[in-house]
Amino acid sequence: MQPEFAGRQCKGMLMKIRTQKGGVLIEALVAILIFSFGVLALFGIQSRAIKNISQANYRSTAVYMAGQIIATAQADINHLNDYQTANDKVVAWIDQVKAALPNGDATVTSVQDTAPASNNGTISVNITWKLPDEPNGHQHTVSTYVSY
């Protein structure tokens, strides 16, 4: 026969277990909620990283395109004044910029030195682009002194 004290203790334990019924379920739901917020945060970080990578790609494309027209103009230094926006070479290059960048556009201005027999000058390139979901566009401007 068991002592009466031991039976009361067992009854009390059973009573405590009954009042805590469903506690594990609530803890599991809270854990799932916290885990869900963590997963959503990771998705947000991944989305931002992809956006930053695409913006870096557009910036590097703009830098490359600006260097391309500057190198072409420097190779043809004797005709530097011809490298204005209306030049056929520049028009073809602007079409490439428009194809490579979203809502892209570009302008080129060049000034050859007026000194006799001078093969020096300045060329400026301005490239702009704008993504559809952004309120403000981006701009890359290069101005350089070229000489032969």
GUNU-923039 format. One record per atom (N, C-alpha, C, O, CB): x, y, z; residue in three letters. Coordinates in steps of 0.05 Angstrom, whole numbers, padded with zeros to 5 digits, always signed. Glycine has a CB too. Example, Ala and Ser with C-alpha at 12.3 -4.5 7.8 and 13.67 -1.06 7.14 Angstrom:
2
+00264-00114+00156ala +00246-00090+00156ala +00264-00066+00156ala +00285-00066+00169ala +00226-00089+00181ala +00257-00045+00142ser +00273-00021+00143ser +00258+00001+00157ser +00268+00023+00161ser +00282-00012+00114ser 
//
This chain:
148
+00017-00023+00000met +00000+00000+00000met +00018+00025+00000met +00038+00026+00014met -00019+00000+00024met +00010+00044-00016gln +00025+00069-00019gln +00017+00089+00002gln -00007+00091+00010gln +00023+00081-00047gln +00036+00105+00011pro +00028+00125+00030pro +00009+00146+00017pro +00011+00151-00007pro +00052+00139+00042pro -00007+00158+00034glu -00026+00177+00024glu -00013+00202+00012glu -00022+00214-00007glu -00045+00185+00046glu +00010+00209+00024phe +00025+00233+00015phe +00034+00230-00014phe +00033+00248-00030phe +00049+00237+00033phe +00043+00205-00021ala +00052+00200-00048ala +00029+00202-00068ala +00033+00212-00090ala +00065+00172-00050ala +00005+00193-00061gly -00018+00195-00078gly -00026+00224-00084gly -00033+00231-00106gly -00041+00180-00067gly -00025+00240-00063arg -00032+00268-00067arg -00012+00282-00086arg -00020+00299-00102arg -00032+00283-00040arg +00013+00275-00083gln +00033+00287-00100gln +00027+00279-00129gln +00030+00296-00147gln +00061+00278-00091gln +00020+00255-00134cys +00014+00246-00161cys -00010+00260-00172cys -00011+00268-00195cys +00010+00215-00162cys -00031+00263-00155lys -00054+00278-00164lys -00048+00306-00172lys -00057+00317-00192lys -00076+00278-00142lys -00031+00319-00156gly -00023+00346-00161gly -00007+00348-00188gly -00011+00367-00203gly -00006+00358-00139gly +00010+00329-00192met +00025+00329-00218met +00006+00325-00241met +00009+00338-00262met +00046+00306-00217met -00012+00307-00238leu -00031+00303-00260leu -00048+00328-00264leu -00054+00335-00287leu -00050+00279-00254leu -00055+00341-00243met -00070+00365-00246met -00054+00387-00260met -00065+00402-00277met -00079+00375-00219met -00028+00389-00254lys -00011+00409-00268lys -00008+00402-00297lys -00008+00420-00314lys +00016+00410-00254lys -00006+00377-00304ile -00003+00369-00332ile -00029+00376-00347ile -00027+00385-00370ile +00002+00339-00334ile -00052+00372-00335arg -00077+00378-00348arg -00080+00408-00353arg -00091+00416-00374arg -00100+00368-00332arg -00071+00425-00335thr -00074+00454-00339thr -00054+00464-00360thr -00058+00486-00371thr -00069+00469-00313thr -00033+00449-00366gln -00014+00458-00386gln -00019+00445-00413gln -00002+00446-00431gln +00014+00451-00377gln -00041+00433-00417lys -00048+00420-00442lys -00048+00441-00465lys -00061+00461-00462lys -00076+00406-00440lys -00034+00435-00487gly -00032+00453-00510gly -00009+00473-00509gly -00005+00488-00527gly -00058+00469-00512gly +00006+00472-00487gly +00029+00490-00484gly +00051+00485-00505gly +00063+00503-00515gly +00041+00488-00457gly +00055+00460-00511val +00075+00452-00531val +00066+00462-00558val +00083+00471-00574val +00079+00422-00531val +00041+00461-00564leu +00031+00471-00590leu +00035+00501-00593leu +00043+00510-00614leu +00001+00464-00592leu +00030+00516-00572ile +00035+00545-00573ile +00065+00551-00577ile +00072+00569-00592ile +00025+00558-00547ile +00082+00536-00562glu +00111+00540-00566glu +00119+00534-00594glu +00136+00548-00605glu +00126+00523-00546glu +00108+00513-00606ala +00115+00506-00634ala +00106+00528-00653ala +00120+00535-00672ala +00102+00479-00641ala +00082+00538-00649leu +00072+00559-00666leu +00089+00585-00664leu +00094+00598-00684leu +00043+00566-00659leu +00098+00592-00640val +00115+00615-00636val +00142+00610-00650val +00153+00628-00663val +00119+00621-00606val +00153+00586-00648ala +00178+00579-00661ala +00175+00581-00692ala +00193+00591-00705ala +00187+00551-00653ala +00153+00572-00702ile +00148+00573-00731ile +00145+00603-00740ile +00155+00610-00761ile +00122+00558-00739ile +00132+00619-00724leu +00130+00647-00730leu +00157+00661-00731leu +00162+00677-00749leu +00112+00661-00709leu +00174+00656-00711ile +00201+00668-00710ile +00217+00658-00734ile +00231+00674-00747ile +00215+00661-00684ile +00215+00632-00741phe +00229+00621-00764phe +00220+00634-00790phe +00236+00640-00807phe +00226+00591-00765phe +00193+00639-00792ser +00182+00652-00816ser +00193+00680-00820ser +00199+00688-00842ser +00152+00652-00814ser +00195+00695-00798phe +00206+00722-00800phe +00235+00721-00809phe +00244+00738-00825phe +00204+00737-00773phe +00250+00701-00800gly +00278+00698-00808gly +00280+00692-00838gly +00297+00703-00852gly +00291+00676-00792gly +00263+00674-00847val +00263+00667-00876val +00255+00692-00893val +00267+00696-00914val +00243+00644-00882val +00235+00707-00884leu +00227+00731-00899leu +00250+00751-00900leu +00254+00765-00920leu +00202+00744-00886leu +00265+00754-00878ala +00288+00772-00877ala +00309+00763-00897ala +00321+00779-00911ala +00300+00774-00849ala +00314+00737-00899leu +00333+00726-00918leu +00325+00732-00947leu +00341+00739-00963leu +00338+00696-00914leu +00299+00729-00952phe +00289+00735-00979phe +00293+00765-00985phe +00300+00772-01008phe +00259+00728-00981phe +00288+00782-00966gly +00292+00811-00970gly +00321+00817-00976gly +00327+00834-00993gly +00283+00826-00946gly +00339+00805-00961ile +00368+00809-00965ile +00376+00799-00993ile +00391+00813-01007ile +00385+00795-00943ile +00366+00776-01001gln +00372+00765-01027gln +00362+00783-01050gln +00375+00788-01070gln +00361+00737-01030gln +00338+00793-01046ser +00326+00811-01066ser +00343+00837-01069ser +00348+00846-01091ser +00297+00818-01058ser +00351+00848-01047arg +00368+00872-01048arg +00395+00867-01060arg +00405+00884-01075arg +00371+00884-01019arg +00406+00844-01055ala +00432+00837-01067ala +00430+00834-01097ala +00447+00843-01112ala +00442+00810-01055ala +00408+00822-01107ile +00404+00819-01136ile +00401+00847-01148ile +00412+00852-01170ile +00379+00802-01142ile +00386+00865-01135lys +00383+00892-01146lys +00409+00907-01147lys +00415+00920-01167lys +00362+00908-01128lys +00426+00904-01126asn +00452+00917-01126asn +00470+00906-01147asn +00486+00921-01159asn +00465+00914-01098asn +00469+00880-01152ile +00486+00868-01173ile +00477+00879-01201ile +00495+00885-01217ile +00483+00837-01172ile +00452+00881-01206ser +00443+00891-01232ser +00450+00921-01235ser +00458+00929-01257ser +00412+00888-01235ser +00449+00936-01214gln +00457+00964-01216gln +00487+00966-01221gln +00496+00983-01237gln +00450+00980-01190gln +00503+00950-01208ala +00532+00949-01213ala +00538+00941-01242ala +00556+00952-01254ala +00546+00931-01194ala +00522+00923-01252asn +00525+00915-01280asn +00520+00938-01299asn +00535+00942-01318asn +00507+00891-01287asn +00499+00954-01294tyr +00493+00977-01311tyr +00515+00998-01309tyr +00522+01010-01329tyr +00466+00989-01303tyr +00525+01003-01285arg +00547+01022-01282arg +00572+01013-01297arg +00585+01030-01310arg +00553+01026-01252arg +00579+00988-01295ser +00603+00979-01309ser +00599+00980-01339ser +00617+00985-01354ser +00610+00950-01300ser +00574+00975-01348thr +00568+00977-01377thr +00571+01006-01386thr +00582+01011-01407thr +00540+00967-01383thr +00562+01025-01370ala +00565+01053-01376ala +00594+01061-01377ala +00603+01076-01395ala +00550+01071-01356ala +00610+01052-01358val +00639+01058-01358val +00652+01047-01383val +00668+01060-01396val +00652+01047-01333val +00646+01022-01390tyr +00657+01009-01413tyr +00649+01025-01439tyr +00666+01030-01456tyr +00648+00980-01415tyr +00624+01032-01441met +00615+01046-01465met +00628+01073-01468met +00635+01081-01490met +00584+01049-01465met +00631+01087-01446ala +00645+01113-01447ala +00674+01110-01455ala +00684+01125-01472ala +00643+01127-01419ala +00687+01090-01445gly +00715+01085-01452gly +00717+01077-01482gly +00737+01084-01495gly +00727+01064-01435gly +00697+01064-01492gln +00697+01055-01520gln +00697+01079-01539gln +00713+01080-01558gln +00673+01037-01525gln +00679+01098-01534ile +00678+01121-01552ile +00702+01140-01549ile +00711+01152-01568ile +00652+01137-01548ile +00713+01142-01525ile +00736+01158-01520ile +00760+01146-01534ile +00776+01160-01547ile +00742+01161-01490ile +00763+01119-01533ala +00785+01106-01547ala +00783+01109-01577ala +00803+01113-01591ala +00786+01076-01540ala +00758+01108-01588thr +00754+01112-01616thr +00761+01140-01625thr +00774+01144-01645thr +00724+01105-01624thr +00753+01159-01609ala +00760+01187-01615ala +00790+01192-01613ala +00801+01207-01629ala +00745+01206-01596ala +00802+01180-01594gln +00831+01185-01590gln +00847+01172-01614gln +00867+01183-01622gln +00841+01173-01564gln +00837+01150-01624ala +00850+01137-01647ala +00847+01154-01672ala +00863+01153-01690ala +00838+01109-01652ala +00826+01171-01673asp +00821+01189-01695asp +00824+01218-01687asp +00806+01234-01692asp +00792+01184-01707asp +00846+01224-01673ile +00850+01250-01660ile +00850+01273-01680ile +00842+01295-01673ile +00877+01250-01646ile +00858+01268-01705asn +00858+01290-01725asn +00830+01300-01732asn +00827+01322-01742asn +00872+01281-01750asn +00810+01284-01726his +00782+01291-01732his +00766+01293-01706his +00742+01285-01705his +00769+01272-01752his +00778+01302-01685leu +00765+01303-01659leu +00739+01319-01659leu +00720+01312-01646leu +00784+01313-01638leu +00739+01341-01674asn +00715+01358-01675asn +00691+01344-01688asn +00668+01352-01685asn +00721+01384-01690asn +00697+01322-01703asp +00675+01307-01716asp +00660+01290-01695asp +00638+01280-01702asp +00686+01290-01738asp +00671+01287-01671tyr +00658+01270-01651tyr +00638+01285-01635tyr +00642+01290-01611tyr +00679+01257-01633tyr +00618+01294-01648gln +00595+01306-01635gln +00572+01287-01637gln +00574+01266-01650gln +00588+01334-01648gln +00550+01293-01626thr +00527+01275-01625thr +00516+01269-01653thr +00504+01248-01657thr +00505+01286-01608thr +00520+01286-01673ala +00510+01282-01699ala +00528+01265-01717ala +00519+01258-01739ala +00505+01309-01713ala +00551+01258-01709asn +00570+01242-01724asn +00559+01214-01728asn +00546+01203-01709asn +00598+01241-01711asn +00564+01201-01751asp +00554+01174-01756asp +00565+01154-01736asp +00550+01136-01727asp +00561+01166-01784asp +00591+01156-01729lys +00602+01138-01710lys +00590+01141-01682lys +00584+01122-01668lys +00633+01142-01708lys +00585+01166-01675val +00572+01172-01649val +00543+01162-01649val +00534+01152-01629val +00574+01202-01643val +00529+01167-01671val +00501+01158-01672val +00499+01127-01669val +00482+01117-01655val +00488+01167-01699val +00517+01113-01682ala +00518+01084-01680ala +00525+01076-01651ala +00513+01056-01641ala +00538+01071-01699ala +00543+01090-01639trp +00551+01084-01611trp +00527+01090-01592trp +00522+01074-01573trp +00575+01101-01603trp +00513+01112-01596ile +00490+01118-01580ile +00468+01096-01582ile +00455+01090-01562ile +00478+01146-01587ile +00465+01086-01606asp +00446+01063-01609asp +00455+01039-01593asp +00438+01025-01582asp +00444+01055-01639asp +00481+01034-01591gln +00491+01012-01575gln +00485+01018-01545gln +00478+01000-01530gln +00521+01008-01579gln +00489+01043-01537val +00483+01050-01509val +00453+01046-01503val +00446+01035-01482val +00491+01080-01503val +00436+01054-01521lys +00407+01051-01517lys +00400+01021-01516lys +00381+01014-01501lys +00392+01064-01540lys +00414+01004-01530ala +00408+00976-01530ala +00419+00962-01504ala +00408+00943-01494ala +00420+00962-01554ala +00441+00973-01494ala +00454+00960-01471ala +00443+00969-01444ala +00444+00954-01425ala +00484+00966-01471ala +00431+00993-01442leu +00422+01004-01417leu +00392+01009-01419leu +00382+01018-01439leu +00437+01029-01409leu +00377+01004-01397pro +00348+01010-01397pro +00343+01040-01398pro +00353+01055-01382pro +00334+00998-01373pro +00327+01048-01418asn +00321+01077-01422asn +00347+01093-01425asn +00349+01115-01415asn +00303+01088-01399asn +00367+01081-01437gly +00393+01093-01439gly +00394+01115-01461gly +00380+01114-01481gly +00414+01072-01446gly +00412+01134-01456asp +00417+01156-01475asp +00445+01166-01470asp +00456+01162-01448asp +00395+01179-01473asp +00456+01179-01489ala +00484+01189-01486ala +00488+01214-01503ala +00475+01218-01524ala +00504+01167-01493ala +00506+01231-01494thr +00515+01254-01510thr +00545+01254-01510thr +00558+01246-01490thr +00503+01280-01499thr +00557+01264-01532val +00586+01266-01534val +00591+01294-01544val +00579+01304-01563val +00598+01245-01554val +00609+01308-01531thr +00619+01334-01540thr +00649+01333-01541thr +00662+01321-01523thr +00609+01357-01521thr +00660+01345-01561ser +00689+01345-01564ser +00698+01372-01574ser +00684+01386-01590ser +00699+01323-01583ser +00722+01380-01565val +00733+01406-01573val +00763+01401-01579val +00778+01392-01562val +00729+01428-01551val +00770+01407-01604gln +00798+01404-01611gln +00812+01431-01607gln +00800+01452-01612gln +00801+01395-01641gln +00837+01430-01597asp +00852+01455-01593asp +00855+01470-01619asp +00858+01457-01640asp +00880+01449-01580asp +00854+01496-01617thr +00856+01512-01642thr +00884+01520-01649thr +00889+01534-01669thr +00839+01537-01638thr +00904+01512-01633ala +00931+01519-01639ala +00940+01506-01665ala +00931+01483-01671ala +00951+01511-01616ala +00956+01519-01681pro +00965+01507-01707pro +00980+01480-01702pro +00996+01478-01683pro +00983+01526-01722pro +00974+01460-01718ala +00986+01434-01717ala +00982+01420-01690ala +00999+01404-01681ala +01016+01436-01723ala +00961+01427-01676ser +00956+01415-01650ser +00938+01390-01653ser +00918+01391-01667ser +00942+01435-01631ser +00947+01369-01641asn +00931+01344-01641asn +00920+01339-01612asn +00920+01316-01603asn +00947+01320-01651asn +00912+01359-01599asn +00902+01357-01572asn +00873+01366-01571asn +00863+01380-01588asn +00919+01373-01552asn +00859+01356-01551gly +00831+01365-01548gly +00819+01353-01523gly +00831+01337-01509gly +00815+01358-01573gly +00793+01360-01519thr +00778+01350-01497thr +00753+01336-01507thr +00740+01345-01526thr +00771+01373-01477thr +00747+01313-01495ile +00722+01299-01502ile +00707+01293-01476ile +00718+01285-01456ile +00728+01273-01518ile +00681+01298-01478ser +00663+01293-01455ser +00641+01274-01463ser +00629+01277-01484ser +00651+01320-01443ser +00636+01254-01446val +00615+01234-01452val +00596+01234-01428val +00605+01232-01405val +00628+01206-01457val +00571+01236-01434asn +00550+01234-01413asn +00531+01212-01420asn +00518+01213-01440asn +00535+01262-01410asn +00529+01192-01402ile +00511+01169-01407ile +00490+01169-01384ile +00497+01171-01361ile +00527+01142-01407ile +00465+01167-01392thr +00443+01165-01372thr +00427+01140-01377thr +00424+01131-01399thr +00425+01191-01373thr +00415+01130-01355trp +00397+01107-01357trp +00378+01108-01333trp +00385+01119-01312trp +00412+01080-01358trp +00355+01096-01336lys +00335+01096-01315lys +00320+01070-01316lys +00309+01061-01336lys +00315+01120-01318lys +00319+01057-01293leu +00304+01032-01290leu +00274+01039-01287leu +00268+01060-01276leu +00313+01015-01266leu +00256+01022-01297pro +00228+01029-01296pro +00216+01033-01268pro +00198+01049-01265pro +00212+01007-01310pro +00227+01019-01248asp +00215+01020-01221asp +00229+01041-01203asp +00224+01041-01179asp +00217+00993-01208asp +00247+01057-01215glu +00262+01076-01199glu +00252+01105-01206glu +00248+01111-01229glu +00292+01073-01203glu +00249+01122-01185pro +00240+01149-01191pro +00262+01166-01204pro +00256+01184-01220pro +00231+01162-01165pro +00287+01161-01196asn +00310+01177-01207asn +00327+01160-01225asn +00331+01136-01220asn +00326+01190-01184asn +00338+01173-01246gly +00356+01159-01263gly +00384+01159-01254gly +00390+01172-01233gly +00354+01170-01291gly +00402+01146-01268his +00430+01145-01262his +00445+01159-01284his +00436+01162-01307his +00440+01116-01259his +00469+01169-01277gln +00485+01184-01297gln +00515+01177-01293gln +00524+01174-01270gln +00480+01214-01294gln +00529+01174-01315his +00558+01171-01314his +00570+01191-01334his +00563+01191-01358his +00566+01141-01321his +00587+01208-01324thr +00599+01229-01340thr +00629+01226-01339thr +00641+01223-01318thr +00591+01257-01331thr +00642+01226-01363val +00671+01225-01365val +00680+01248-01383val +00669+01253-01404val +00680+01198-01377val +00700+01263-01373ser +00711+01284-01389ser +00742+01280-01388ser +00753+01277-01367ser +00703+01313-01378ser +00754+01279-01412thr +00783+01273-01412thr +00797+01290-01433thr +00785+01299-01453thr +00787+01243-01417thr +00822+01293-01429tyr +00840+01308-01447tyr +00854+01287-01464tyr +00867+01269-01453tyr +00860+01326-01432tyr +00852+01289-01490val +00865+01270-01508val +00887+01285-01524val +00884+01308-01531val +00844+01257-01527val +00908+01271-01529ser +00930+01283-01545ser +00943+01261-01561ser +00941+01237-01555ser +00950+01298-01527ser +00958+01270-01581tyr +00971+01251-01599tyr +01001+01254-01596tyr +01016+01241-01610tyr +00963+01255-01628tyr 
//
